[in-house]
């Protein structure tokens, strides 16, 4: 027992013999949609990949977080912007279950002022499909396992310590992708990060007898679900309790308090229902529904003012999920930090500030950044370069061959005086 060690006022020092369990080309920490995209992209390029997931379900917020909405892949004017693995996973999400893809997109006839390319999907079925997908692509997976520490040599990550039912295990790799959503691997590796904040939101999937009737009459179980909530703050902070501190989501006490408060708040709302037999809660989230906990302090931070800006190091064009016409590009610099040669991030922990962070973090852009991260790691290994020094032209060429739009067409940028509208459907919780 040792007191006042480092910045810890009351600590114990633990030394363990940890068995070395495997060595890989690339290790991906976090099995959300960005982690899946990174792992599969790298595997498709011939790399030996391990995906480590802390739960027993892939998909992250898109599945166990119950945010089962593939937000638009189009600009709201009938032009698809986000393609590549994002569209591949959208199609997988509805392959074996219901969908809400507008007919015009199914038929290949979208119109300028018609509905956007968007869908809901069955959470449990998508989880099952993701497991089959990842295994069919040759990715090794480790479920129910948490990356608890890293072994460093200077600024290089040599390996990760994982804790699971077998105890502590050690895995090594040449490259690492932090797809935890919270920057957990980056923090442990000493990569600079930026703390975010989260509103008081807790959404559940419920059903009642009226919804059951509607589903039975339509023959579509997609009509069964409705939303129930604990905290019901929206994306923009509306409904966040006045005077209540924002949730950080990056320490155990904060996460625990978030869960306890929202469980009790949700239950208190249910207690007011008169006919308790006429409704039920089908699913509650099994991970905190935090969106913006922590992101890399990257070589570049995307800003809302970067709307319609082209980047020389773009790894994918993306669209605003809530507003028609608004277009962005994801700079490779939002995923890497100079000096840290074998770690890259993807998904919610890409570098963005304000509303631009929201644009980056939702499902389709998260998948695109994951795809880029996996390809970049594979190329960096082949080129014997640090990942931040990956040949951008080769990275863009490879992603283009995988049907990713690198730069949006300037002809899609609204001209002065043209009306720009907000998406008509209510997606404020996403």
C-alpha positions in Angstrom: 0.0 0.0 0.0 1.4 3.3 -1.0 0.1 6.8 -0.2 0.4 10.0 -2.2 1.6 8.2 -5.3 1.6 10.5 -8.4 -1.6 12.5 -8.5 -3.5 9.9 -6.4 -3.8 10.9 -2.7 -4.8 7.5 -1.6 -3.8 4.6 -3.9 -2.7 1.1 -4.0 -0.1 -0.1 -6.5 -1.1 -3.4 -8.2 1.4 -5.6 -10.0 0.2 -8.6 -11.9 1.5 -11.3 -14.2 -0.9 -10.9 -17.2 -0.9 -13.6 -19.8 -0.2 -12.6 -23.4 -3.2 -13.9 -25.3 -2.7 -12.8 -28.9 -1.0 -10.5 -31.4 -2.8 -8.6 -34.2 -2.1 -6.1 -37.0 -4.9 -3.9 -35.7 -6.9 -3.8 -32.5 -10.2 -1.9 -32.4 -11.6 -0.9 -29.0 -15.3 -0.5 -29.1 -17.9 -2.4 -31.1 -20.3 0.5 -32.0 -21.0 1.1 -35.7 -17.7 3.0 -36.1 -15.8 0.2 -34.5 -17.5 -2.4 -36.7 -16.7 -0.3 -39.8 -13.0 0.1 -38.8 -12.6 -3.6 -38.1 -14.2 -4.8 -41.3 -12.5 -2.2 -43.5 -9.1 -3.3 -42.1 -9.9 -7.0 -42.4 -11.0 -6.5 -46.0 -7.5 -5.1 -46.7 -5.9 -8.3 -45.5 -5.1 -7.4 -41.9 -5.5 -9.5 -38.8 -8.0 -7.6 -36.7 -9.3 -8.0 -33.1 -12.5 -6.1 -32.1 -12.9 -5.7 -28.3 -16.5 -4.9 -27.1 -17.4 -4.3 -23.5 -21.0 -5.7 -23.8 -22.3 -8.8 -25.7 -23.9 -6.7 -28.5 -22.4 -4.8 -31.3 -23.8 -1.4 -32.5 -23.4 0.8 -29.4 -25.8 3.7 -29.3 -27.4 2.5 -32.5 -28.5 -0.7 -30.8 -28.2 -1.1 -27.1 -28.4 2.7 -26.8 -31.8 2.4 -28.5 -31.1 5.2 -31.0 -32.4 3.0 -33.8 -32.6 5.7 -36.5 -30.3 5.7 -39.5 -30.4 9.5 -40.0 -30.4 10.8 -43.6 -27.7 9.8 -46.1 -28.9 12.5 -48.5 -28.8 16.2 -48.7 -32.6 16.5 -48.6 -32.8 17.4 -52.3 -32.8 13.9 -53.6 -29.0 13.5 -53.8 -27.2 10.8 -51.8 -24.1 12.1 -50.1 -23.1 9.4 -47.6 -22.3 6.1 -49.2 -19.7 3.4 -48.6 -20.0 1.2 -45.6 -22.7 3.6 -44.1 -25.1 2.5 -46.8 -23.9 -1.1 -46.5 -24.8 -1.1 -42.8 -28.1 0.8 -43.4 -29.1 -2.0 -45.7 -28.0 -4.6 -43.2 -30.0 -3.0 -40.4 -33.2 -3.7 -42.3 -32.2 -6.8 -44.2 -34.0 -9.2 -41.9 -36.5 -6.9 -40.2 -38.8 -3.9 -40.8 -37.7 -0.7 -42.4 -39.1 2.8 -43.0 -37.1 3.7 -46.1 -39.2 6.0 -48.2 -40.5 4.2 -51.4 -38.9 6.8 -53.6 -35.4 5.8 -52.3 -36.3 2.1 -52.5 -37.3 2.6 -56.1 -34.4 4.8 -57.0 -36.5 7.8 -57.8 -35.9 10.4 -55.1 -37.2 13.9 -55.7 -35.8 17.3 -54.9 -38.4 18.1 -52.2 -39.3 14.6 -51.2 -38.5 12.6 -48.1 -34.9 11.9 -47.1 -33.0 8.6 -47.3 -33.6 7.5 -43.7 -34.9 4.4 -41.9 -35.7 2.9 -38.5 -34.9 -0.7 -37.8 -35.3 -3.6 -35.3 -32.6 -3.2 -32.7 -32.3 -7.0 -31.7 -32.3 -8.1 -35.3 -29.6 -5.6 -36.2 -27.5 -6.8 -33.3 -27.7 -10.4 -34.6 -26.9 -9.3 -38.1 -23.8 -7.4 -37.0 -22.4 -10.5 -35.2 -22.8 -12.5 -38.4 -21.4 -9.7 -40.5 -18.3 -9.2 -38.4 -17.6 -13.0 -38.3 -18.1 -13.4 -42.0 -15.5 -10.7 -42.7 -12.8 -12.6 -40.7 -12.6 -10.2 -37.7 -11.8 -11.8 -34.4 -14.1 -10.5 -31.6 -13.8 -10.4 -27.8 -17.1 -9.8 -26.1 -17.8 -8.8 -22.5 -14.3 -7.4 -22.3 -13.1 -3.9 -21.2 -9.8 -2.3 -22.2 -8.5 -1.4 -18.7 -5.0 -0.2 -19.5 -2.4 0.2 -22.1 1.3 -0.6 -22.4 3.3 2.3 -23.8 6.8 2.7 -25.2 7.2 6.5 -25.5 4.1 7.6 -27.5 3.6 4.2 -29.1 0.9 1.9 -27.8 2.5 -1.6 -27.6 -0.6 -3.4 -26.3 -3.8 -3.3 -24.2 -4.7 -5.0 -21.0 -8.2 -6.4 -21.1 -10.3 -7.5 -18.2 -13.1 -10.1 -18.6 -14.3 -13.4 -17.2 -10.9 -14.9 -17.7 -9.3 -12.2 -15.6 -6.6 -9.9 -17.0 -5.4 -10.6 -20.6 -2.8 -8.8 -22.8 -3.1 -8.3 -26.5 -0.6 -6.6 -28.8 -0.9 -4.9 -32.2 0.8 -2.6 -34.7 -2.1 -0.2 -34.9 -5.0 0.7 -32.5 -8.4 2.3 -33.2 -10.3 4.0 -30.3 -13.9 3.5 -31.2 -15.1 3.5 -27.6 -17.1 6.6 -28.2 -15.6 8.2 -25.0 -11.9 8.4 -26.0 -11.1 5.8 -23.3 -8.1 4.3 -25.1 -6.7 7.7 -26.1 -6.8 9.0 -22.6 -5.0 5.9 -21.3 -2.4 6.4 -24.1 -1.8 10.0 -23.1 -3.4 11.5 -26.3 -4.8 14.9 -25.6 -8.6 15.0 -25.4 -11.4 17.5 -24.9 -14.1 17.0 -22.3 -17.7 17.5 -23.6 -21.1 17.8 -21.9 -24.4 15.9 -22.1 -28.0 16.9 -21.6 -30.5 15.0 -19.3 -31.8 12.5 -21.8 -33.0 8.9 -21.3 -35.2 7.3 -24.0 -36.8 3.9 -23.8 -38.9 1.8 -26.2 -42.4 1.2 -25.1 -45.7 -0.1 -26.5 -49.4 0.1 -25.6 -52.5 -1.6 -26.8 -53.3 1.1 -29.4 -49.9 0.6 -31.0 -50.5 -3.2 -30.9 -53.8 -2.7 -32.8 -52.1 -0.5 -35.3 -49.3 -3.0 -35.8 -51.8 -5.9 -36.2 -53.9 -3.9 -38.7 -51.0 -2.9 -40.8 -49.1 -6.2 -40.5 -46.0 -4.2 -39.7 -44.4 -4.5 -36.3 -42.5 -1.3 -37.0 -45.7 0.4 -35.8 -45.4 -1.2 -32.4 -42.8 1.0 -30.8 -43.2 4.4 -29.2 -40.9 6.4 -27.0 -41.0 6.7 -23.2 -38.5 8.6 -21.2 -36.8 9.5 -18.0 -35.0 12.7 -18.7 -36.4 14.2 -22.0 -34.0 16.9 -23.0 -33.6 17.2 -26.7 -30.5 17.5 -28.9 -30.3 21.2 -28.5 -30.7 21.2 -24.7 -34.4 22.0 -24.6 -36.0 20.3 -21.6 -32.8 20.1 -19.7 -33.7 20.8 -16.0 -32.9 24.4 -15.1 -29.9 24.7 -12.9 -28.9 21.0 -13.3 -25.3 20.4 -14.1 -24.5 18.8 -17.4 -23.5 15.1 -17.4 -19.9 14.4 -18.2 -20.1 10.7 -18.7 -16.4 10.1 -18.2 -16.2 8.9 -14.6 -18.0 6.1 -12.7 -19.8 8.3 -10.2 -21.3 10.5 -13.0 -22.4 7.5 -15.0 -24.0 5.8 -12.0 -25.8 8.9 -10.9 -27.1 9.4 -14.5 -28.5 5.9 -14.5 -30.1 6.0 -11.0 -31.7 9.4 -11.6 -33.2 8.4 -14.9 -34.4 5.0 -13.8 -36.3 6.6 -10.9 -37.5 9.5 -13.1 -38.8 7.0 -15.7 -40.5 4.9 -13.1 -42.2 7.8 -11.5 -43.7 8.7 -14.9 -45.0 5.2 -15.3 -46.6 5.3 -11.8 -49.0 7.9 -13.0 -50.5 5.7 -15.7 -54.0 4.6 -14.8 -54.3 1.5 -16.9 -51.0 -0.3 -16.2 -52.0 -3.4 -18.2 -52.4 -1.3 -21.3 -48.8 -0.4 -21.7 -45.3 -1.8 -21.2 -41.7 -0.9 -21.6 -40.1 -3.2 -24.2 -36.5 -2.1 -23.9 -34.4 0.2 -21.8 -30.9 1.3 -22.9 -28.1 -0.9 -21.5 -25.5 1.8 -22.0 -25.7 5.5 -21.1 -27.2 7.6 -23.9 -24.4 10.2 -23.8 -23.5 11.6 -27.2 -20.6 14.0 -26.6 -18.5 12.9 -23.7 -14.9 13.3 -24.9 -13.2 13.8 -28.2 -9.6 13.8 -29.5 -7.8 17.1 -29.5 -6.9 16.3 -33.1 -4.8 17.9 -35.8 -8.0 19.7 -36.8 -11.3 20.3 -35.1 -14.4 20.5 -37.3 -16.5 23.7 -36.8 -20.0 24.6 -37.8 -18.4 27.4 -39.9 -16.8 24.6 -42.0 -20.1 24.1 -43.8 -19.5 23.8 -47.5 -15.7 23.8 -47.0 -13.5 21.4 -48.9 -10.6 19.8 -47.1 -7.5 18.5 -48.9 -7.4 15.6 -46.4 -11.1 14.8 -46.5 -12.0 11.2 -45.9 -15.7 11.6 -46.7 -18.5 14.0 -47.5 -21.4 14.1 -45.0 -24.7 15.8 -44.7 -26.5 17.5 -41.8 -29.1 15.1 -40.4 -31.4 17.8 -39.2 -31.2 20.4 -42.0 -31.5 20.0 -45.7 -28.7 21.3 -48.0 -26.0 21.6 -45.3 -22.9 19.7 -46.3 -19.5 19.0 -44.6 -16.4 17.0 -45.2 -14.5 15.0 -42.5 -10.9 16.1 -42.4 -8.5 13.2 -41.6 -7.0 15.6 -39.0 -10.1 15.1 -36.8 -9.1 11.5 -36.3 -5.4 11.7 -35.5 -2.9 13.6 -33.4 0.7 14.2 -34.5 3.2 12.4 -32.3 1.0 9.4 -31.6 1.9 7.2 -34.5 -0.2 4.1 -34.0 -3.5 5.2 -32.6 -6.5 6.8 -34.4 -10.0 7.4 -33.3 -13.4 7.2 -35.0 -17.1 7.9 -34.3 -18.3 10.0 -31.4 -14.7 10.9 -30.4 -13.7 12.6 -33.6 -12.7 16.2 -33.1 -15.7 18.5 -33.5 -17.0 21.5 -31.6 -20.5 22.7 -31.0 -23.1 21.6 -33.5 -20.3 20.3 -35.8 -19.6 17.6 -33.2 -23.3 16.5 -33.4 -23.0 16.3 -37.2 -19.9 14.1 -36.9 -21.1 11.8 -34.3 -24.4 10.4 -35.7 -24.6 6.9 -37.2 -23.7 7.5 -40.9 -20.8 9.9 -40.4 -19.5 7.7 -37.5 -19.4 4.8 -39.9 -17.6 6.8 -42.5 -14.9 7.9 -40.0 -14.6 4.3 -38.8 -14.2 3.1 -42.4 -11.5 5.7 -42.9 -9.7 4.8 -39.7 -9.6 1.1 -40.6 -8.2 1.8 -44.1 -5.7 4.3 -42.7 -4.3 1.8 -40.3 -4.0 -0.8 -43.0 -2.2 1.6 -45.3 0.1 2.9 -42.5 1.2 -0.7 -41.8 1.9 -1.3 -45.5 3.7 2.0 -45.9 5.6 1.6 -42.5 4.4 5.1 -41.6 2.8 6.6 -38.5 -1.0 6.6 -39.0 -1.1 10.4 -38.9 1.4 10.3 -41.8 -0.7 8.0 -44.0 -0.6 8.9 -47.7 -3.8 11.0 -48.0 -4.1 10.6 -51.7 -3.8 6.8 -51.4 -6.3 6.8 -48.5 -8.8 8.9 -50.6 -8.2 6.6 -53.6 -8.9 3.5 -51.6 -12.1 5.0 -50.0 -13.3 6.2 -53.4 -13.0 2.6 -54.6 -15.1 1.6 -51.7 -17.9 4.0 -52.9 -17.2 6.8 -50.4 -17.8 10.3 -51.7 -14.6 12.3 -50.7 -15.7 15.8 -51.8 -19.3 17.0 -52.3 -20.2 18.6 -55.6 -20.2 22.4 -55.4 -23.3 22.4 -57.5 -25.2 21.2 -54.4 -24.3 24.3 -52.4 -27.4 26.6 -52.2 -27.0 29.8 -54.0 -27.6 33.2 -52.4 -31.3 33.7 -51.9 -32.3 30.1 -52.1 -34.4 28.8 -49.2 -32.8 26.4 -46.8 -35.2 24.4 -44.7 -35.0 22.2 -41.6 -35.8 18.5 -42.0 -39.5 18.1 -41.6 -39.5 15.1 -39.3 -38.7 15.5 -35.6 -35.3 14.1 -34.9 -34.3 16.3 -32.1 -33.5 13.5 -29.7 -30.8 12.0 -32.0 
